[in-house]
Amino acid sequence: MKLSLAPLLALASLVPISIAMGPSYFHITRPAAGDQWTQGQAHAANWVHAVDNIDIVDVELARMSTSGLLLAAREVPTRWGSLNLLLGDVPPGDDYYLVFLNVTHGVVYSVSQKFTILPPDGTSANSTTQVAADPSKPTVTVTGAPGPLMSFAATYGPQAAGAASLWSGLADGRTTLMLVSGVMAAFLGGVALVL
């Protein structure tokens, strides 16, 4: 009986591909492959949320031909499903990617397909239909070239994701005063016990 290695080799060749692709926590639907965004216009970045335990995500623009990232928005609520990006003087190029990640932990959740950013007067024979900006979602203005001293253009935080503010129940001064007094008394009482 002759054993063929062809099926085993075919199966083994698929393993590195699946490992290299990694998990995808989101499916970025826009920008899609071949999309063209124009400077000076707002464009909708759309996604489908695939994992329930991720409430916020950081959004960056990456360009493959140059080093650096354009930091668009920090702590965007994933339940929004869309965020408008208004491109200021972002350098034109045909090698941009939208990256969803957690910058605190360094986890990349998803990367869009490659798309193009055109100058304001740029035209292309390969024009694609653009998704209009969603007026119900915030618009983030991204400007300039990547640089090491850049900060995020916008930060939304846990409150935008629906988390209750720590101080929301402490609106009147009496509650705040009582809370601070209680904390100070506990601290001083603990110090007295140690001495």
C-alpha positions as CSV (number, residue, x, y, z in Angstrom):
1,M,0.0,0.0,0.0
2,K,1.4,3.3,-1.1
3,L,0.8,6.3,1.2
4,S,0.4,9.7,-0.6
5,L,1.7,12.8,1.2
6,A,-0.1,15.2,-1.1
7,P,-3.2,15.6,1.2
8,L,-1.0,16.1,4.3
9,L,1.1,18.7,2.6
10,A,-1.9,20.5,1.3
11,L,-3.3,20.7,4.8
12,A,0.0,21.8,6.3
13,S,0.3,24.6,3.8
14,L,-3.0,26.1,5.2
15,V,-1.8,26.3,8.8
16,P,0.7,29.2,8.3
17,I,-2.0,31.2,6.4
18,S,-4.5,30.9,9.2
19,I,-2.0,31.8,11.9
20,A,-0.7,34.8,9.9
21,M,-4.3,36.2,9.5
22,G,-5.0,36.0,13.2
23,P,-8.4,36.6,14.8
24,S,-10.6,39.4,13.7
25,Y,-12.7,41.1,16.3
26,F,-14.3,43.4,13.8
27,H,-15.1,43.4,10.1
28,I,-14.4,46.8,8.7
29,T,-16.8,47.2,5.8
30,R,-15.7,50.7,4.7
31,P,-13.2,51.6,3.5
32,A,-13.2,48.6,1.2
33,A,-10.6,47.6,-1.3
34,G,-10.2,50.2,-4.0
35,D,-12.2,52.9,-2.2
36,Q,-11.0,56.5,-2.8
37,W,-11.4,59.1,-0.1
38,T,-10.8,62.8,-0.9
39,Q,-9.2,65.4,1.3
40,G,-11.6,68.0,2.6
41,Q,-14.5,65.6,2.7
42,A,-16.0,63.5,5.5
43,H,-16.0,59.7,4.8
44,A,-17.8,57.1,6.9
45,A,-15.7,54.3,8.4
46,N,-18.1,51.4,9.0
47,W,-17.7,48.2,10.9
48,V,-19.5,45.2,12.1
49,H,-18.7,44.3,15.8
50,A,-18.0,40.5,16.1
51,V,-17.0,40.1,19.7
52,D,-19.3,41.2,22.6
53,N,-16.7,42.0,25.3
54,I,-14.9,44.8,23.5
55,D,-16.7,48.1,24.2
56,I,-14.2,50.7,22.9
57,V,-11.6,50.7,20.2
58,D,-8.8,53.1,19.0
59,V,-8.8,54.1,15.3
60,E,-5.7,54.9,13.4
61,L,-4.7,55.4,9.8
62,A,-1.6,53.5,8.6
63,R,0.3,54.1,5.4
64,M,2.6,51.4,4.2
65,S,5.1,53.5,2.2
66,T,6.0,55.8,5.1
67,S,6.5,55.1,8.8
68,G,4.2,56.4,11.4
69,L,0.5,56.5,12.1
70,L,-2.2,59.1,11.9
71,L,-4.1,58.8,15.3
72,A,-7.7,59.4,14.5
73,A,-9.9,58.6,17.5
74,R,-9.3,57.0,20.9
75,E,-11.8,54.9,22.9
76,V,-14.5,54.9,20.2
77,P,-17.6,53.0,21.3
78,T,-17.9,49.8,19.2
79,R,-21.7,49.9,19.3
80,W,-21.7,53.0,17.1
81,G,-20.8,50.8,14.0
82,S,-19.6,54.0,12.2
83,L,-17.4,57.0,12.6
84,N,-16.9,59.9,10.2
85,L,-13.4,60.9,9.3
86,L,-12.9,64.3,7.8
87,L,-9.5,64.3,6.0
88,G,-7.6,67.6,6.3
89,D,-4.2,67.9,4.8
90,V,-3.5,64.2,5.0
91,P,-0.8,63.2,2.4
92,P,-2.4,61.6,-0.7
93,G,-1.5,58.0,-1.3
94,D,-2.8,54.7,-2.5
95,D,-1.5,52.6,0.4
96,Y,-3.7,53.5,3.4
97,Y,-5.3,51.1,5.9
98,L,-7.7,51.8,8.8
99,V,-6.5,50.0,11.9
100,F,-8.7,49.2,14.9
101,L,-6.7,48.4,18.1
102,N,-6.2,48.9,21.8
103,V,-3.1,51.1,22.1
104,T,-2.9,50.4,25.9
105,H,-2.5,46.7,25.4
106,G,-1.1,46.7,21.9
107,V,-3.8,44.4,20.6
108,V,-4.8,44.9,16.9
109,Y,-8.5,44.0,16.5
110,S,-8.9,44.5,12.7
111,V,-7.3,46.1,9.7
112,S,-9.3,47.4,6.7
113,Q,-8.5,46.7,3.1
114,K,-6.2,49.0,1.3
115,F,-7.7,52.3,0.1
116,T,-6.6,55.6,-1.5
117,I,-6.6,59.2,-0.3
118,L,-6.8,61.7,-3.1
119,P,-5.9,65.4,-3.0
120,P,-8.9,67.9,-2.9
121,D,-8.8,68.3,-6.7
122,G,-7.8,64.7,-7.4
123,T,-9.7,62.7,-9.9
124,S,-9.2,59.1,-10.9
125,A,-10.5,56.9,-13.7
126,N,-11.0,54.2,-11.0
127,S,-13.6,56.1,-9.0
128,T,-15.7,54.1,-6.6
129,T,-19.0,54.9,-4.9
130,Q,-18.4,56.5,-1.6
131,V,-20.4,56.0,1.5
132,A,-21.8,59.4,2.7
133,A,-20.9,60.5,6.2
134,D,-23.5,59.5,8.8
135,P,-24.9,62.6,10.3
136,S,-25.9,60.8,13.5
137,K,-22.3,59.9,14.3
138,P,-19.4,62.1,15.4
139,T,-16.9,63.5,12.8
140,V,-13.2,63.4,13.6
141,T,-10.9,65.7,11.7
142,V,-7.6,64.1,10.8
143,T,-4.8,66.4,9.7
144,G,-1.1,66.4,8.8
145,A,1.4,63.8,8.2
146,P,2.4,61.0,10.6
147,G,4.7,62.2,13.3
148,P,6.1,60.9,16.7
149,L,4.6,63.8,18.7
150,M,1.0,63.4,17.4
151,S,-1.9,62.8,19.7
152,F,-5.3,61.4,18.9
153,A,-7.6,63.9,17.1
154,A,-10.5,63.0,19.4
155,T,-11.0,60.9,22.6
156,Y,-14.5,59.7,23.4
157,G,-13.9,57.5,26.5
158,P,-16.1,55.2,28.5
159,Q,-18.9,57.7,28.9
160,A,-19.5,57.7,25.2
161,A,-19.7,53.9,25.3
162,G,-22.5,54.1,27.9
163,A,-20.6,53.7,31.2
164,A,-21.9,55.8,34.1
165,S,-19.7,58.7,35.2
166,L,-18.1,58.2,38.6
167,W,-19.2,61.7,39.7
168,S,-22.7,61.8,38.1
169,G,-24.4,61.1,41.5
170,L,-22.3,63.6,43.3
171,A,-24.0,66.7,41.9
172,D,-24.6,68.5,45.1
173,G,-21.9,69.8,47.4
174,R,-23.2,68.0,50.5
175,T,-22.7,64.5,49.0
176,T,-19.2,65.4,47.8
177,L,-18.3,66.9,51.2
178,M,-19.6,63.8,53.0
179,L,-17.7,61.5,50.7
180,V,-14.4,63.4,51.1
181,S,-15.0,63.7,54.9
182,G,-15.6,59.9,55.1
183,V,-12.5,59.1,53.1
184,M,-10.3,61.4,55.2
185,A,-11.7,60.0,58.5
186,A,-11.0,56.5,57.3
187,F,-7.5,57.5,56.3
188,L,-6.7,59.3,59.6
189,G,-8.3,56.5,61.6
190,G,-6.1,54.0,59.9
191,V,-3.0,56.2,60.6
192,A,-4.0,56.4,64.3
193,L,-4.4,52.6,64.5
194,V,-0.9,52.2,63.1
195,L,0.7,54.6,65.6
